Amino acid sequence: MTRKVVITGLGATTPIGGDVPTMWNNALKGVSGARTLEDDWVAKYELPVHFAARCSTPALDVLSRVEAKRMDPSTQFGVIAAREAWADSGITDFDKDRLAVAFATGIGGVWTLLDAWDTLKEKGPRRVLPMTVPMLMPNGVAAAVSLDLGARAGAHTPVSACASGTEALHLGLDLIRSGKADVVMCGGAEAAIHPMPLAAFASMQALSRRNDDPQGASRPYDTGRDGFVMGEGAGALVLEAEEHALARGARIYGELAGTSVTADAYHITAPDPAGLGATRALKAAMFDGRIQPEDVVHVNAHATSTPVGDKPEYTALRAALGSHVDNVAVSATKSQMGHLLGASGAVEAVLTVLAVYDRKAPVTINLENQDPEIPLDVVTSARDLPAGNIVALSNSFGFGGHNAVIAVRSV
Amino acid sequence: MASNEEILAGLAEIVNEETGLAPEAVELDKSFTEDLDIDSISMMTIVVNAEEKFGVRIPDEEVKNLKTVGDAVSFIAGAQA
């Protein structure tokens, strides 16, 4: 018999809240975390994009200076979110050999890497700090979380661009089902609001250029959408074997009923316009969780606000859910917090779990003229979800043709 | 040229910056590893910061001989002379 896996702890630090209660409250209200960047490097490098969505609570307000010094900003966010999720789970007595970590990132320690490169050029090799390698490695965040919690059943780092955070949950579910762990700290972290990634994403025309209106720039499904808004932060979820959670009388938010990962094998960055890979991912996650289309009441969409990305996801949702897609409340939360890249799937998973637990769908802002080619029922003011057994899905897609889907069921 | 007291105070500042240890805990007879719990990576960071602060070069092969804070103060004083 397949082990049932439940979610017992949540953590987040995001552009719309430095902890889960603040983020969730704002997500139901509908706020924007995007701001004009005041950094001198915006003008210095003549960046075409002048805004982003920074974490609302700086990491140094939470971590000690000495602690933070040994972590790349992405790892700082990851550790903050993981600590909140761990405290939220209430786990105190546990077997460290049965606790694993699956903590993703899309880019990893880009600040550390590029700072060290600047130091090398300006001051020479002697001044390149000895902590540079452990801080820049993409597994740095999983390693730091493992070290922080004492997790010894393996520390993994799925990397699949903007699908990474969701893929971490896919891996976490597998680790518990296959008996390799009883508890997994899953999550994703990203901190790439640095001039180089901003220039690179802008160069591929992926970022919104609405410089005069940062808060209106992320507008999934709107006809005026012109790209995503770079965000940063982390999300974390404690997955636990149901019997382990029940034995300790844990508060259970919901069941991670099914997950899936597929690859488009179509184009390195463009989504398959027919959404075939995404469709297969949706169907596979539903099959994995023994879910019928009619069970699904809510979708936290990937919906990044790019002209080409939002529509194939709709096509895939219609293919996977059939006409029932018209009855599903769809939220595009990147409208509020921007795109957290490798962290987005983890943060959106936290929102999806809370939607099922509190039976409320979060808000999509900036939808003024809905694209007629995407006739989804988009949630523009907080909406109650039905009573009874419900399922919510969360999609993430990444450059490279990665598609990842999770399904959360009420308990 | 810094006096031994100035070198000690400067070193204590660097150690505090790297580890959070109170500057007054950084005393001449304290061992970096045994007493101050400084690992090799922090030690290399402290060494590089000390080189910059005091304008000296502390060769890598010398670092393992700097067991106590006093060893480091003496080495830096000697290198400045």
Interface residues (C-beta under 8 A of the other chain):
Chain A: S64 R65 V66 K69 R126 R127 L129 P130 M131 P134
Chain B: E18 T19 G20 I41 M44 T45 V48 E51 E52
